[in-house]
Structures are given as structure tokens and as C-alpha cells.
Amino acid sequence: MRLLEVLEHLLAREQSMFQAQLLREDIARVRKLQELARSTSDAAAFMKSGMRLGWTQGDSRTQELREPLEAFLQAVFSGDEDLIVQTWEVLHRVRMERLVGCLSTPVPKPFD
């Protein structure tokens, strides 16, 4: 899968430990999806399993990624390499926006 090649290439060049860890986790998820797609011919079962691969911490906020994640999963299931890359870019952008949003939310001071 071309997306795996791209992610592995990015990982080999990544200097940030944080970004490298995210890439390793993404590579593992995409490999799991690839195996799921190979082992099932049932699109609904693939989509259900694919939604629960830890896209967010404990999948607690994965529903916030539903639209781009479903598009990505459909692309993976179809095997359309160009569409896989296109939908991944959207999913990755939305997921990073959510992650950065979570990390940048101010924590209230305990005695305000």
C-alpha cells in the first residue's frame, strides 16, 4: 500500500520524538486495516472494526472523526490507492486539529 510507504518514509526522516511516535501508531493502524481488508469481504464488518483501532485515546473521541474516517475506511476497503492517500490526508488533518485542540485547552487554576 502506497500510504504505508509514505508513512514509513516520513518516519525514517522524522526528528521529533512526538511526531515519530504518532507515525509509528499510524503505521500500525494502517497495517491492521490492510489485514482486515484482506481477511473480510463484508464492508460493514470492516467499517465497524476499522472505527475501533484507537484513532483517539481509547477511541473516546473517534466519533468526532466519523466523516473523514469513514471515507478513509471505504477507500482502504476498495483498495483505491489514490483515494486512500487523499482521504488519509483529510483524516490526518482533522485528527491533528482535534488533538491540538485538546492539548491547547487552558486548564483552570484550582483556586480561581
N, C-alpha and C positions, 0 to 999 in steps of 0.2 A: 504494500500500500504506500502510495507516494507520500501521504501525510506522515506516516511513521518515519520515512526517510528524512523529511523536512525537520521533524521534531528532534530526531537523533542528531542531525547536523547542527541544529541550534544548541542542543545540549553540549556537544563537543566543543563549542566555541564560547559557551556561557561562562562569565566570570563571577557573576553574582550567585552566592550560595542559595539565596531565596529563590531566584528565577530557575536555577538548576534543579532545585527540589520540585518546583511546580512542573517543570518539563518532565522529570522522571515519573511523577504521578500521572501526568497526561499520557505519556508513552504507555504506561501500564494499563490505563483505562482503554486506550485505543486498541491495544493488543487484545484485551478482553473482549471488546466489541467485535474485533475481527474474528476471534474464535467463536463468539456467539453467532455471528452471521454465517459462518461456515457450518455450524452444528444444528441450525434450525431453519426450517423453511416457513415457519409461522411468523409472519411480520408482527402480529400483536404480542406474541410471547417475547420476541426480540425487543420490541419497544419497551415493554414492561421491565424486562431485565436491564436494558440499557439505561433506563431512567434511574436505576439504583446502583450506580457504580461509584458513589462518593463524589459527585460533581461539586457538592458543597460539603462542609464539615458535617458528617453524619447524615448527609442528604436532607438536613433540616430546612434548607432554603432552595433546594433544587427546583421546586415548583415555580420560583421566580425566573427560572431559565427555561421554562416549559417550551415556549415557541421556538427559540433558536435550537434548543436541544433536540426537540422532535424533528426539526428539519435536518439536523446533522445525523440523527439516528436513521432517518429514512434514506439519506444519501449513502450511509455506510451499508445499510441492508441492500440497497440497489447495486452497490459496487461501482457507482459512477465517480471515478477519481476526481474529475474536475469539480463536481458538485460537492464531494467530500471536503475538498480544500476550501471552497467558497463558504460552505456552511460552518466549517470549523472556525474560520476567521471571524464570523459573526458571533458564534457561540463564545469563543475565547474573549472577544472584546466585551460582550455583555457580562460574562462571568468575572472578568477582571474589574469592571466597573462596580459590580456588587461587592467584590472582595475589598477593593479600595474604599468603597463607601462604608463598609463595616469597620474597617481599620481607622478611618478618619473621623468617625463619630465621637464627639467630645464626651468624655466621661465626667459626670457631675462630681463635684467635690463633696466629700461626705458631710461637711458642716456648713454648707451654703444656706 
